[in-house]
Amino acid sequence: MSPQQRSAPELDHRLPRYHRVREVLSAEIAAHKWRPKEALPTEAELAKSHGVSIGTVRKAVDSLVADGVLERFQGKGTFVRRPDFQSSFFRFFRFVDMADVGRVPTSRILKREVAAMPATIAAVFKVAVGAPAVRFSRLRLIEERPLVLEDIWLPLARFKVLMTIDPREFGDLLYPLYEQYCGVLVASAQETLSAEAVSAKNGRLLGLEAGAPVIVIDRVALSADRQPMEWRQSRGPASQFRYQVEIR
């Protein structure tokens, strides 16, 4: 099912009215009714089309702005936000050479296949165990030095076209590829960090000895309506790990 064919969300009418408007707007954004860099209708226009007050629409839009789905520009309007996931990569891993900060790592697809989802992955996508998926193994490098090894799972129905694309077209960033070929705009992500001793196989790919400590980042990428689009597990050497957060 394409994003444009996705059915409208089933709304819980016990929820506040602004929340229901928010859910409808989220579903419309996920279905590409508006794309990044394209202004949404004014709050007055949205209020009229949804049969609610301007105050209700403003509260719904404020909620989506706070969640990073939308962004406002004074005098220009409200737009769908395209998150900068590349900058988030450097919250966790970087080489000691600070000149590498902000550089986009190159990417090398090691394997591409259609695979059956194991139970842990199927649970993320809320599908049956063994459901078909597109699976990538990808190595990310800086100046040909391995930095991060990634295992990526995508629902086959939404991402089947990626099995037919020349790997040279993939480039170094996957989310623009998802948008261009699959009509999927990743709006946010949830990440969980852990640590482990690297396996012999993964160690060879990362240039590490078996048993060396690595940081593992599990990421679930979400559409604007909070539906899981991608599951990704990234491994990188603990010696290159860093964590940075601003607390206010």
C-alpha positions in Angstrom: 0.0 0.0 0.0 1.4 3.4 -1.0 1.4 6.3 1.4 -1.3 7.9 -0.7 -3.5 4.8 -0.3 -3.1 4.6 3.4 -6.5 4.7 5.2 -7.4 7.5 7.6 -6.5 6.8 11.2 -9.2 5.5 13.5 -9.7 8.3 16.0 -10.6 7.9 19.6 -13.3 10.5 20.2 -12.6 10.5 23.9 -9.4 12.3 23.1 -9.3 16.1 23.2 -10.3 17.7 19.9 -6.9 19.2 19.2 -5.3 15.7 19.7 -7.7 14.3 17.1 -6.8 17.1 14.7 -3.1 16.4 15.4 -3.6 12.7 14.5 -5.3 13.6 11.2 -2.6 16.1 10.3 0.1 13.5 11.2 -1.5 10.9 8.9 -1.8 13.5 6.1 1.9 14.4 6.5 2.9 10.7 6.4 0.8 10.3 3.2 2.8 13.2 1.6 -0.1 15.6 1.4 2.6 18.2 2.1 6.3 17.7 1.6 9.3 19.4 3.2 9.8 22.9 2.0 6.1 23.1 1.1 4.0 25.4 3.3 0.9 24.0 5.0 -2.4 25.9 4.6 -2.9 28.7 7.1 -4.4 27.9 10.5 -7.7 29.5 9.3 -7.8 27.3 6.3 -7.0 24.2 8.3 -9.7 25.1 10.9 -12.3 25.5 8.1 -11.3 22.2 6.4 -11.4 20.3 9.7 -14.5 22.0 11.1 -12.8 23.2 14.3 -11.7 26.5 15.8 -8.4 28.2 14.9 -7.4 27.8 18.6 -7.8 24.0 18.2 -5.7 23.9 15.1 -3.1 26.1 16.6 -2.8 23.7 19.6 -2.5 20.7 17.3 0.2 22.4 15.2 2.0 23.6 18.3 2.2 19.9 19.4 3.6 18.8 16.1 6.2 21.6 16.2 7.2 20.6 19.7 7.7 17.0 18.5 9.8 18.1 15.5 7.4 17.1 12.8 6.6 20.6 11.7 8.6 23.9 11.9 7.5 27.5 11.7 9.3 30.3 9.9 8.2 33.9 10.8 6.5 35.5 7.9 6.7 32.4 5.8 4.4 29.8 7.3 4.5 26.3 8.7 6.4 23.5 7.0 7.1 19.8 7.3 10.4 19.4 8.9 13.1 17.1 7.5 15.2 16.0 10.5 19.0 16.1 10.2 19.8 12.5 11.1 23.4 12.8 9.9 24.2 15.2 12.7 22.8 12.7 15.2 25.4 10.2 14.0 28.2 12.3 15.5 26.5 12.5 18.9 27.8 8.9 19.3 30.8 8.2 17.1 33.7 10.2 15.8 37.4 9.8 15.2 39.8 11.5 17.6 40.7 13.9 14.8 38.2 16.7 15.4 38.5 17.7 11.8 36.2 14.7 11.1 33.3 16.3 12.9 30.4 16.8 10.6 31.8 14.8 7.7 29.4 12.5 6.1 30.9 8.9 6.3 31.0 7.0 3.0 28.9 3.9 2.9 29.5 0.4 1.5 26.6 -2.0 1.0 28.0 -5.4 2.1 24.9 -7.5 1.6 21.3 -7.0 0.3 18.6 -9.6 0.5 15.0 -10.5 1.2 14.8 -12.1 4.6 12.2 -13.4 7.0 11.8 -11.2 10.1 12.9 -12.8 13.4 10.6 -12.3 16.4 12.4 -9.2 17.8 12.2 -7.4 14.4 8.6 -8.5 13.7 7.5 -7.1 17.1 8.8 -3.7 16.1 6.8 -3.6 12.9 3.8 -5.4 14.6 3.7 -8.1 11.9 3.9 -11.9 12.1 7.2 -13.6 12.7 8.7 -14.5 9.3 7.2 -11.6 7.5 9.3 -10.7 4.5 11.7 -7.8 4.8 14.5 -6.1 2.9 17.7 -6.5 4.8 21.0 -4.6 4.3 24.3 -5.0 5.9 26.2 -1.7 5.5 29.7 -0.5 6.6 30.3 3.3 7.1 33.8 4.6 6.8 35.8 7.8 7.0 38.9 7.9 4.8 38.4 4.2 4.2 38.7 3.5 8.0 35.7 1.4 9.2 33.7 3.3 11.8 30.2 1.7 12.1 28.7 -1.6 10.9 24.9 -1.5 10.4 22.2 -4.1 10.1 19.0 -2.6 8.6 15.6 -4.1 8.2 12.7 -2.7 6.2 9.1 -4.1 5.5 9.3 -5.6 2.0 5.9 -4.2 0.9 7.0 -0.6 1.4 10.6 -1.0 0.3 10.6 -3.7 -2.4 11.9 -1.4 -5.0 15.2 -1.0 -3.2 16.0 -4.6 -4.2 16.1 -3.5 -7.9 18.2 -0.4 -7.6 21.8 -0.4 -8.6 23.8 -0.2 -5.3 25.8 2.6 -6.7 22.7 4.8 -6.6 22.4 4.3 -2.8 24.8 7.1 -1.9 25.9 7.7 1.6 22.5 8.5 3.2 19.6 6.1 3.1 16.7 8.3 4.2 16.7 10.5 1.1 16.6 7.2 -0.9 13.6 6.1 1.0 11.8 9.3 0.2 12.8 9.3 -3.5 12.0 5.7 -4.3 9.5 4.6 -1.7 7.6 7.7 -0.8 8.7 7.3 2.9 9.6 10.4 4.9 11.3 9.6 8.2 10.2 12.1 10.7 11.7 10.9 14.0 13.6 8.0 15.6 13.9 6.3 18.9 17.4 5.0 19.9 18.6 2.6 22.6 22.2 2.2 23.5 24.0 -0.8 24.9 27.5 -2.4 24.8 28.8 -5.8 23.9 32.0 -7.7 23.0 32.3 -7.8 19.3 32.0 -11.1 17.5 34.8 -12.4 15.3 32.9 -11.7 12.1 31.9 -8.2 13.0 35.3 -7.5 14.4 36.9 -8.4 11.1 34.7 -5.9 9.3 35.4 -3.1 11.9 39.1 -3.9 12.1 38.8 -5.0 15.7 39.9 -8.1 17.6 37.2 -10.5 18.6 35.9 -9.6 22.0 36.8 -5.9 21.8 34.2 -3.6 23.3 31.7 -2.0 20.9 28.7 0.3 21.4 25.4 -0.9 19.9 22.7 1.6 18.9 19.2 0.2 18.1 17.2 2.7 16.1 13.5 2.6 15.1 12.8 5.2 12.5 9.2 6.5 12.5 7.0 8.3 10.0 5.1 11.4 10.9 2.2 9.3 12.2 4.5 7.3 14.4 4.5 4.2 12.3 7.8 2.2 12.3 9.5 2.4 8.9 13.0 1.0 9.6 14.8 -1.0 12.3 18.6 -0.4 12.4 21.3 -1.7 14.6 24.7 0.1 14.5 27.9 -1.1 16.0 31.1 0.9 16.5 34.3 0.7 18.6 33.8 1.8 22.2 37.1 3.7 21.9 35.5 6.1 19.4 32.2 6.4 21.3 31.1 9.7 22.8 27.8 10.9 24.2 26.7 14.5 24.1 23.5 16.0 25.3 22.5 19.5 26.4 20.5 19.7 29.6 18.6 22.8 30.3 
